[in-house]
């Protein structure tokens, strides 16, 4: 009897997956396309948000400018009012030295 010779197999190779850091799992093309589409559509949304933000900032800046102008007008009006009041006080002080009748005569002839 012939003994059949048995082929010896080499032991199964051992793979070390833990030590291989550059391994990237396969991602199907359809999933990659969806991810790419989501990325590009979010970029468009970001651009729209940035444009809306820029427009809002411009509106806020215009409103701030208008508020500043209004504040300056109000300040000028108050200064004018204070100037008029100061002039009236000076006039009164100037007329205090006059007699009562002179004062009445001046008030009746003044353009107030």
VENHU-V78678 format. One record per helix or strand of 2 or more residues. SS is the DSSP state (hx for helix, st for strand). FROM is the first residue (numbers start at 1). TO is the last residue. If there is no record, write none. Layout:
((SS:FROM:TO) (SS:FROM:TO))
This chain:
((hx:29:96) (hx:100:109))
